[in-house]
Amino acid sequence: MSTNNPLGGLGGSSNPRLQGASLLQLQFPQSLAVYDEYAAAQKAVDFLSDKEFPVQNCMIVGTDLKQVERITGRLTTNKVGLGGALSGLWLGIFIGILFTIFDSNSGFLTIVTTALFGVVFGIVWALVGYAATRGQRDFSSVRVVVATRYEVLVEHKLLARAQELLAQLPGGRPNPFA
């Protein structure tokens, strides 16, 4: 039996994998409130829970996604080479340990040798990759996708009750269509 769920998927299935996916779905979700911060949406659901509302019929959905990239520094040939050397070192040590585990003739010298090969490989690989960018990205950064709004959804049959309870929340409740 499929449901008309705007969030997609199937509901009420005997398949365990589909049952797990149905945990992230409501049959006919309605917007209860929209918040600018996740903490405010969480506070609203927590308030409903404190009032013994069946919060298993609620969901918080992050909307209006945006990617934020924080620039952490300038890339130089030396920094790229050092990063490659460290990555290669870990890879070489890992491979050396695997050799010593599965080959009784291997020992500490094998780990040192594979670590050195790893360092050389890491430096070369990192510098070739850096040269391939031709200076178009001479900086390092960290990226994250964040929601700019958080919407609290509730099953349609419980919307009126949830609205009444949420109206009692100190500080009021935001406009659900904001």
CYANA upper distance limits for C-alpha pairs under 8 A (distance plus 0.5 A):
  1 MET  CA     10 LEU  CA      7.90
  1 MET  CA     11 GLY  CA      7.55
  1 MET  CA     12 GLY  CA      7.35
  1 MET  CA     13 SER  CA      7.91
  2 SER  CA      9 GLY  CA      8.27
  2 SER  CA     10 LEU  CA      5.64
  2 SER  CA     11 GLY  CA      6.55
  2 SER  CA     12 GLY  CA      8.36
  3 THR  CA      9 GLY  CA      8.38
  3 THR  CA     10 LEU  CA      6.76
  3 THR  CA     11 GLY  CA      6.72
  3 THR  CA     27 GLN  CA      6.94
  4 ASN  CA      8 GLY  CA      8.24
  4 ASN  CA     27 GLN  CA      7.41
  4 ASN  CA     28 PHE  CA      7.71
  5 ASN  CA      9 GLY  CA      7.56
  5 ASN  CA     25 GLN  CA      8.09
  5 ASN  CA     26 LEU  CA      7.46
  5 ASN  CA     27 GLN  CA      5.96
  5 ASN  CA     28 PHE  CA      6.44
  5 ASN  CA     29 PRO  CA      8.16
  6 PRO  CA     28 PHE  CA      8.10
  6 PRO  CA     29 PRO  CA      8.36
  7 LEU  CA     25 GLN  CA      7.20
  7 LEU  CA     26 LEU  CA      8.46
  8 GLY  CA     25 GLN  CA      8.25
  9 GLY  CA     21 ALA  CA      8.16
  9 GLY  CA     22 SER  CA      7.73
  9 GLY  CA     25 GLN  CA      8.15
 10 LEU  CA     18 LEU  CA      7.54
 10 LEU  CA     22 SER  CA      7.20
 11 GLY  CA     18 LEU  CA      8.10
 11 GLY  CA     19 GLN  CA      7.78
 11 GLY  CA     22 SER  CA      6.13
 11 GLY  CA     25 GLN  CA      8.27
 11 GLY  CA     27 GLN  CA      8.05
 12 GLY  CA     19 GLN  CA      7.53
 12 GLY  CA     22 SER  CA      8.14
 13 SER  CA     18 LEU  CA      6.72
 13 SER  CA     19 GLN  CA      6.52
 14 SER  CA     18 LEU  CA      8.09
 14 SER  CA     19 GLN  CA      7.43
 15 ASN  CA     19 GLN  CA      6.68
 16 PRO  CA     20 GLY  CA      6.78
 17 ARG  CA     21 ALA  CA      7.00
 18 LEU  CA     22 SER  CA      6.61
 19 GLN  CA     23 LEU  CA      7.21
 20 GLY  CA     24 LEU  CA      8.32
 21 ALA  CA     25 GLN  CA      7.93
 22 SER  CA     26 LEU  CA      8.29
 24 LEU  CA     59 MET  CA      8.31
 26 LEU  CA     57 ASN  CA      7.41
 26 LEU  CA     58 CYS  CA      8.25
 26 LEU  CA     59 MET  CA      8.44
 26 LEU  CA    154 VAL  CA      8.09
 26 LEU  CA    155 GLU  CA      6.74
 27 GLN  CA    155 GLU  CA      7.29
 28 PHE  CA    155 GLU  CA      6.18
 28 PHE  CA    156 HIS  CA      6.12
 29 PRO  CA    153 LEU  CA      6.11
 29 PRO  CA    154 VAL  CA      5.72
 29 PRO  CA    155 GLU  CA      5.18
 29 PRO  CA    156 HIS  CA      6.15
 30 GLN  CA    153 LEU  CA      5.82
 30 GLN  CA    154 VAL  CA      5.89
 30 GLN  CA    155 GLU  CA      6.61
 30 GLN  CA    156 HIS  CA      5.94
 30 GLN  CA    159 LEU  CA      7.39
 31 SER  CA    151 GLU  CA      7.33
 31 SER  CA    152 VAL  CA      6.63
 31 SER  CA    153 LEU  CA      5.14
 31 SER  CA    154 VAL  CA      7.03
 31 SER  CA    176 PRO  CA      6.77
 32 LEU  CA    151 GLU  CA      7.95
 32 LEU  CA    152 VAL  CA      6.01
 32 LEU  CA    153 LEU  CA      5.97
 32 LEU  CA    154 VAL  CA      6.87
 32 LEU  CA    159 LEU  CA      7.33
 32 LEU  CA    162 ALA  CA      7.92
 32 LEU  CA    163 GLN  CA      7.20
 32 LEU  CA    176 PRO  CA      6.31
 33 ALA  CA     41 ALA  CA      8.48
 33 ALA  CA    151 GLU  CA      6.31
 33 ALA  CA    152 VAL  CA      5.85
 33 ALA  CA    153 LEU  CA      7.88
 33 ALA  CA    173 ARG  CA      7.60
 33 ALA  CA    174 PRO  CA      6.55
 33 ALA  CA    175 ASN  CA      6.77
 33 ALA  CA    176 PRO  CA      4.57
 33 ALA  CA    177 PHE  CA      8.05
 34 VAL  CA     41 ALA  CA      7.97
 34 VAL  CA    149 ARG  CA      7.17
 34 VAL  CA    150 TYR  CA      6.11
 34 VAL  CA    151 GLU  CA      4.79
 34 VAL  CA    152 VAL  CA      6.75
 34 VAL  CA    174 PRO  CA      6.95
 34 VAL  CA    175 ASN  CA      7.29
 34 VAL  CA    176 PRO  CA      5.70
 34 VAL  CA    177 PHE  CA      7.63
 34 VAL  CA    178 ALA  CA      7.20
 35 TYR  CA     40 ALA  CA      6.74
 35 TYR  CA     41 ALA  CA      6.39
 35 TYR  CA    149 ARG  CA      6.14
 35 TYR  CA    150 TYR  CA      5.58
 35 TYR  CA    151 GLU  CA      6.76
 35 TYR  CA    174 PRO  CA      7.41
 36 ASP  CA     40 ALA  CA      8.04
 36 ASP  CA    148 THR  CA      6.74
 36 ASP  CA    149 ARG  CA      5.16
 36 ASP  CA    150 TYR  CA      6.69
 37 GLU  CA     41 ALA  CA      7.29
 37 GLU  CA    148 THR  CA      7.92
 37 GLU  CA    149 ARG  CA      6.98
 37 GLU  CA    150 TYR  CA      6.98
 38 TYR  CA     42 GLN  CA      6.60
 38 TYR  CA    149 ARG  CA      8.20
 38 TYR  CA    150 TYR  CA      6.42
 39 ALA  CA     43 LYS  CA      6.53
 40 ALA  CA     44 ALA  CA      6.79
 41 ALA  CA     45 VAL  CA      6.94
 41 ALA  CA     60 ILE  CA      7.50
 41 ALA  CA    150 TYR  CA      6.92
 41 ALA  CA    151 GLU  CA      7.66
 41 ALA  CA    152 VAL  CA      6.96
 42 GLN  CA     46 ASP  CA      6.53
 42 GLN  CA     60 ILE  CA      8.29
 43 LYS  CA     47 PHE  CA      6.52
 44 ALA  CA     48 LEU  CA      6.82
 44 ALA  CA    166 LEU  CA      7.46
 44 ALA  CA    169 LEU  CA      8.01
 45 VAL  CA     49 SER  CA      6.68
 45 VAL  CA     55 VAL  CA      7.42
 45 VAL  CA     58 CYS  CA      8.18
 45 VAL  CA    152 VAL  CA      8.33
 46 ASP  CA     50 ASP  CA      6.69
 47 PHE  CA     51 LYS  CA      6.90
 47 PHE  CA    166 LEU  CA      8.00
 47 PHE  CA    169 LEU  CA      7.55
 48 LEU  CA     52 GLU  CA      6.99
 48 LEU  CA     53 PHE  CA      5.78
 48 LEU  CA     54 PRO  CA      8.46
 48 LEU  CA     55 VAL  CA      7.38
 48 LEU  CA    162 ALA  CA      7.71
 48 LEU  CA    165 LEU  CA      7.20
 48 LEU  CA    166 LEU  CA      7.34
 49 SER  CA     53 PHE  CA      5.76
 49 SER  CA     54 PRO  CA      7.42
 49 SER  CA     55 VAL  CA      6.42
 51 LYS  CA    165 LEU  CA      7.92
 53 PHE  CA    162 ALA  CA      7.88
 54 PRO  CA     58 CYS  CA      8.41
 57 ASN  CA    154 VAL  CA      6.20
 57 ASN  CA    155 GLU  CA      6.15
 58 CYS  CA    152 VAL  CA      7.38
 58 CYS  CA    153 LEU  CA      6.02
 58 CYS  CA    154 VAL  CA      4.91
 58 CYS  CA    155 GLU  CA      7.22
 59 MET  CA    152 VAL  CA      6.21
 59 MET  CA    153 LEU  CA      5.64
 59 MET  CA    154 VAL  CA      6.98
 60 ILE  CA    150 TYR  CA      6.92
 60 ILE  CA    151 GLU  CA      6.13
 60 ILE  CA    152 VAL  CA      5.10
 60 ILE  CA    153 LEU  CA      6.78
 61 VAL  CA    150 TYR  CA      6.05
 61 VAL  CA    151 GLU  CA      5.69
 61 VAL  CA    152 VAL  CA      6.95
 61 VAL  CA    153 LEU  CA      7.98
 62 GLY  CA    147 ALA  CA      5.55
 62 GLY  CA    148 THR  CA      7.77
 62 GLY  CA    149 ARG  CA      6.37
 62 GLY  CA    150 TYR  CA      4.98
 62 GLY  CA    151 GLU  CA      6.89
 63 THR  CA    147 ALA  CA      5.85
 63 THR  CA    148 THR  CA      6.91
 63 THR  CA    149 ARG  CA      5.78
 63 THR  CA    150 TYR  CA      6.44
 63 THR  CA    151 GLU  CA      7.62
 64 ASP  CA    147 ALA  CA      6.11
 64 ASP  CA    148 THR  CA      5.99
 64 ASP  CA    149 ARG  CA      6.73
 65 LEU  CA    145 VAL  CA      7.08
 65 LEU  CA    146 VAL  CA      6.06
 65 LEU  CA    147 ALA  CA      4.87
 65 LEU  CA    148 THR  CA      6.67
 66 LYS  CA    145 VAL  CA      6.11
 66 LYS  CA    146 VAL  CA      6.06
 66 LYS  CA    147 ALA  CA      6.82
 66 LYS  CA    148 THR  CA      7.75
 67 GLN  CA    143 ARG  CA      7.36
 67 GLN  CA    144 VAL  CA      6.23
 67 GLN  CA    145 VAL  CA      4.84
 67 GLN  CA    146 VAL  CA      6.80
 68 VAL  CA    143 ARG  CA      6.20
 68 VAL  CA    144 VAL  CA      5.94
 68 VAL  CA    145 VAL  CA      6.67
 68 VAL  CA    146 VAL  CA      7.74
 69 GLU  CA    141 SER  CA      6.90
 69 GLU  CA    142 VAL  CA      6.14
 69 GLU  CA    143 ARG  CA      4.84
 69 GLU  CA    144 VAL  CA      7.02
 70 ARG  CA    141 SER  CA      5.90
 70 ARG  CA    142 VAL  CA      5.78
 70 ARG  CA    143 ARG  CA      6.88
 71 ILE  CA    139 PHE  CA      7.47
 71 ILE  CA    140 SER  CA      6.50
 71 ILE  CA    141 SER  CA      4.72
 71 ILE  CA    142 VAL  CA      7.07
 72 THR  CA    139 PHE  CA      7.93
 72 THR  CA    140 SER  CA      6.00
 72 THR  CA    141 SER  CA      5.39
 72 THR  CA    142 VAL  CA      7.50
 73 GLY  CA    139 PHE  CA      6.11
 73 GLY  CA    140 SER  CA      5.84
 73 GLY  CA    141 SER  CA      7.52
 74 ARG  CA    138 ASP  CA      6.49
 74 ARG  CA    139 PHE  CA      4.74
 74 ARG  CA    140 SER  CA      6.66
 75 LEU  CA     79 LYS  CA      6.67
 75 LEU  CA     80 VAL  CA      7.18
 75 LEU  CA    138 ASP  CA      5.38
 75 LEU  CA    139 PHE  CA      5.13
 75 LEU  CA    140 SER  CA      6.63
 76 THR  CA     80 VAL  CA      6.69
 76 THR  CA    138 ASP  CA      7.60
 77 THR  CA     81 GLY  CA      6.52
 77 THR  CA    127 LEU  CA      7.68
 77 THR  CA    130 TYR  CA      8.35
 78 ASN  CA     82 LEU  CA      6.56
 79 LYS  CA     83 GLY  CA      6.62
 80 VAL  CA     84 GLY  CA      6.63
 80 VAL  CA    123 ILE  CA      8.35
 80 VAL  CA    126 ALA  CA      6.76
 80 VAL  CA    127 LEU  CA      7.02
 80 VAL  CA    130 TYR  CA      7.74
 81 GLY  CA     85 ALA  CA      6.56
 81 GLY  CA    122 GLY  CA      8.36
 81 GLY  CA    123 ILE  CA      5.50
 81 GLY  CA    124 VAL  CA      8.25
 81 GLY  CA    126 ALA  CA      6.77
 81 GLY  CA    127 LEU  CA      6.61
 82 LEU  CA     86 LEU  CA      6.76
 82 LEU  CA    123 ILE  CA      7.61
 83 GLY  CA     87 SER  CA      6.73
 83 GLY  CA    123 ILE  CA      8.19
 83 GLY  CA    126 ALA  CA      8.13
 84 GLY  CA     88 GLY  CA      6.47
 84 GLY  CA    119 VAL  CA      7.78
 84 GLY  CA    122 GLY  CA      4.86
 84 GLY  CA    123 ILE  CA      5.03
 84 GLY  CA    124 VAL  CA      8.09
 84 GLY  CA    125 TRP  CA      7.58
 84 GLY  CA    126 ALA  CA      5.55
 84 GLY  CA    127 LEU  CA      8.19
 85 ALA  CA     89 LEU  CA      6.45
 85 ALA  CA    118 GLY  CA      8.02
 85 ALA  CA    119 VAL  CA      5.02
 85 ALA  CA    120 VAL  CA      7.28
 85 ALA  CA    121 PHE  CA      8.28
 85 ALA  CA    122 GLY  CA      5.48
 85 ALA  CA    123 ILE  CA      5.43
 86 LEU  CA     90 TRP  CA      6.91
 86 LEU  CA    119 VAL  CA      7.26
 86 LEU  CA    122 GLY  CA      7.90
 87 SER  CA     91 LEU  CA      6.83
 87 SER  CA    118 GLY  CA      8.44
 87 SER  CA    119 VAL  CA      7.94
 87 SER  CA    122 GLY  CA      6.61
 88 GLY  CA     92 GLY  CA      6.43
 88 GLY  CA    115 ALA  CA      7.85
 88 GLY  CA    117 PHE  CA      8.33
 88 GLY  CA    118 GLY  CA      4.68
 88 GLY  CA    119 VAL  CA      4.93
 88 GLY  CA    120 VAL  CA      7.65
 88 GLY  CA    121 PHE  CA      6.71
 88 GLY  CA    122 GLY  CA      4.62
 88 GLY  CA    123 ILE  CA      7.75
 89 LEU  CA     93 ILE  CA      6.62
 89 LEU  CA    115 ALA  CA      5.59
 89 LEU  CA    116 LEU  CA      7.38
 89 LEU  CA    118 GLY  CA      5.60
 89 LEU  CA    119 VAL  CA      5.28
 89 LEU  CA    122 GLY  CA      7.95
 90 TRP  CA     94 PHE  CA      6.60
 90 TRP  CA    115 ALA  CA      7.69
 90 TRP  CA    118 GLY  CA      7.98
 91 LEU  CA     95 ILE  CA      6.71
 91 LEU  CA    115 ALA  CA      7.75
 91 LEU  CA    118 GLY  CA      6.53
 92 GLY  CA     96 GLY  CA      6.51
 92 GLY  CA    111 ILE  CA      7.85
 92 GLY  CA    114 THR  CA      5.17
 92 GLY  CA    115 ALA  CA      4.38
 92 GLY  CA    116 LEU  CA      7.44
 92 GLY  CA    117 PHE  CA      7.06
 92 GLY  CA    118 GLY  CA      4.78
 92 GLY  CA    119 VAL  CA      7.68
 93 ILE  CA     97 ILE  CA      6.61
 93 ILE  CA    111 ILE  CA      6.19
 93 ILE  CA    112 VAL  CA      7.79
 93 ILE  CA    114 THR  CA      6.81
 93 ILE  CA    115 ALA  CA      5.35
 93 ILE  CA    118 GLY  CA      8.22
 94 PHE  CA     98 LEU  CA      6.82
 95 ILE  CA     99 PHE  CA      6.73
 95 ILE  CA    111 ILE  CA      8.09
 95 ILE  CA    114 THR  CA      7.21
 96 GLY  CA    100 THR  CA      6.80
 96 GLY  CA    110 THR  CA      6.19
 96 GLY  CA    111 ILE  CA      4.54
 96 GLY  CA    112 VAL  CA      7.90
 96 GLY  CA    113 THR  CA      8.17
 96 GLY  CA    114 THR  CA      5.84
 96 GLY  CA    115 ALA  CA      7.49
 97 ILE  CA    101 ILE  CA      6.67
 97 ILE  CA    111 ILE  CA      6.56
 98 LEU  CA    102 PHE  CA      6.74
 99 PHE  CA    103 ASP  CA      6.12
 99 PHE  CA    106 SER  CA      7.03
 99 PHE  CA    110 THR  CA      7.93
 99 PHE  CA    111 ILE  CA      8.46
100 THR  CA    104 SER  CA      7.00
100 THR  CA    105 ASN  CA      7.99
100 THR  CA    106 SER  CA      5.28
100 THR  CA    107 GLY  CA      6.04
100 THR  CA    108 PHE  CA      8.40
100 THR  CA    110 THR  CA      7.68
100 THR  CA    111 ILE  CA      8.08
106 SER  CA    110 THR  CA      6.30
107 GLY  CA    111 ILE  CA      7.34
108 PHE  CA    112 VAL  CA      6.88
109 LEU  CA    113 THR  CA      6.56
110 THR  CA    114 THR  CA      6.59
111 ILE  CA    115 ALA  CA      6.49
112 VAL  CA    116 LEU  CA      6.73
113 THR  CA    117 PHE  CA      6.79
114 THR  CA    118 GLY  CA      6.43
115 ALA  CA    119 VAL  CA      6.73
116 LEU  CA    120 VAL  CA      6.90
117 PHE  CA    121 PHE  CA      6.54
118 GLY  CA    122 GLY  CA      6.37
119 VAL  CA    123 ILE  CA      6.67
120 VAL  CA    124 VAL  CA      6.74
121 PHE  CA    125 TRP  CA      6.46
122 GLY  CA    126 ALA  CA      6.47
123 ILE  CA    127 LEU  CA      6.58
124 VAL  CA    128 VAL  CA      6.57
125 TRP  CA    129 GLY  CA      6.71
126 ALA  CA    130 TYR  CA      6.59
127 LEU  CA    131 ALA  CA      6.50
128 VAL  CA    132 ALA  CA      6.68
129 GLY  CA    133 THR  CA      7.36
130 TYR  CA    134 ARG  CA      7.81
130 TYR  CA    135 GLY  CA      8.39
131 ALA  CA    135 GLY  CA      7.91
133 THR  CA    137 ARG  CA      7.11
154 VAL  CA    158 LEU  CA      7.24
154 VAL  CA    159 LEU  CA      6.55
154 VAL  CA    162 ALA  CA      8.32
155 GLU  CA    159 LEU  CA      6.83
158 LEU  CA    162 ALA  CA      6.68
159 LEU  CA    163 GLN  CA      6.60
160 ALA  CA    164 GLU  CA      6.77
161 ARG  CA    165 LEU  CA      6.81
162 ALA  CA    166 LEU  CA      6.45
163 GLN  CA    167 ALA  CA      6.58
164 GLU  CA    168 GLN  CA      7.59
165 LEU  CA    169 LEU  CA      7.75
166 LEU  CA    172 GLY  CA      8.03
166 LEU  CA    173 ARG  CA      6.96
167 ALA  CA    172 GLY  CA      6.37
167 ALA  CA    173 ARG  CA      6.59
168 GLN  CA    172 GLY  CA      7.40
169 LEU  CA    173 ARG  CA      7.35
174 PRO  CA    178 ALA  CA      8.10
